[in-house]
Structure formats: structure tokens, C-alpha cells
């Protein structure tokens, strides 16, 4: 992805996941905003965004962070919100194990409290080791935790699968985590 796409994708993440008010927008209850409204508000706030660029971001983003509505008139982030939205996801049966990428400095807290969502709506889990490793690398030397996902479901924890394949849950207690030696 080129520099302009990366910059614009980060801008979209800020607006559609965390701070729509930055450019005077309000997401609906499900996290959607009109594309025309988004483009207009972005331009009014000094960010050059047009339909072609927006479509490139949606289709070329390797993490598939954004989703267009069926009619192509609205856009939202698939997950990662720190603002309250209802993504309309139903609990799903996950694979036996999932993964979470982190770094060493957080392990003591995770041993104590498990994985907590912090300012986000959900804890994010990966279905593959490579993705979890990549997530952990963003903050330093990665540490990948194995999550006993089916055991969580057996113990009445809900797990949800976002449109882009990220598994979501409210909390992963330490008893469902395998820590590296």
C-alpha cells in the first residue's frame, strides 16, 4: 500500500473507530456513516478524501478494516472501536484455540487480570499464529499467547467473528490462557 493510502487508512481508523467528532461526524448505532458525508466532512477539515481513494482503502487494506454497506452508500470499521457501536454480531463457535499477540511488558498484568478490552469494545484474538505474531511485533518483541477458545464457550463466554476474521470477546480470564515458559 502506498504512503497516501496508509495515511488515509490511519485517518479512517481514527474517524470510524475512535473519534468521529474530530471532523464533526456521528456514527449511527451500528458504526455506519454515509460516504458522501464522510468525504465532505474530511475535505472541510483539510483531509483530501474522494470516492476512488476511499474504495481503494476498503479493497486494498490487507487487514480489511473497513466495510461498505450493501448499497455502497455507507462505510464502517469492522472492529476495533473505542466508541460504543453495535456491530450486530452473533456469538459463534470458535476453533479450539485462538491466539493473542502481545509483548513481555504486559505479561504480568495479563497473568493477573487476563486479557481486558481497555478502552476498546472487545479483546481481539487471531485464528492464526502469524497474525498474532504480527500484532505483537507492533510494540516490540512479540509474545504469542494461546487462548483456549472452546473452553471459554463451554464456560459461557461469548466469542464473535468480525467481518474481517478477527475474533472478539469481552474478556479472557487467565485460566483460559497458555503463557510461554
Secondary structure, 3 states (H helix, E strand, C coil): CCHHHHHHHHHHHHHHHHCHHHHCCCCCCCCCEEHHHHHHHHHHCCCCCCHHHHHHHHHHCCCCCEEECCCCCEEEECCCCCCCCCCCCCECCCCCEEEEEEEHHHHHHHHHHCEECCCCCCEEEECCHHHHHHHHHCCCCEEEEEEEHHHHHHCCCCCEECCCCCEEECEECHHHEECCC
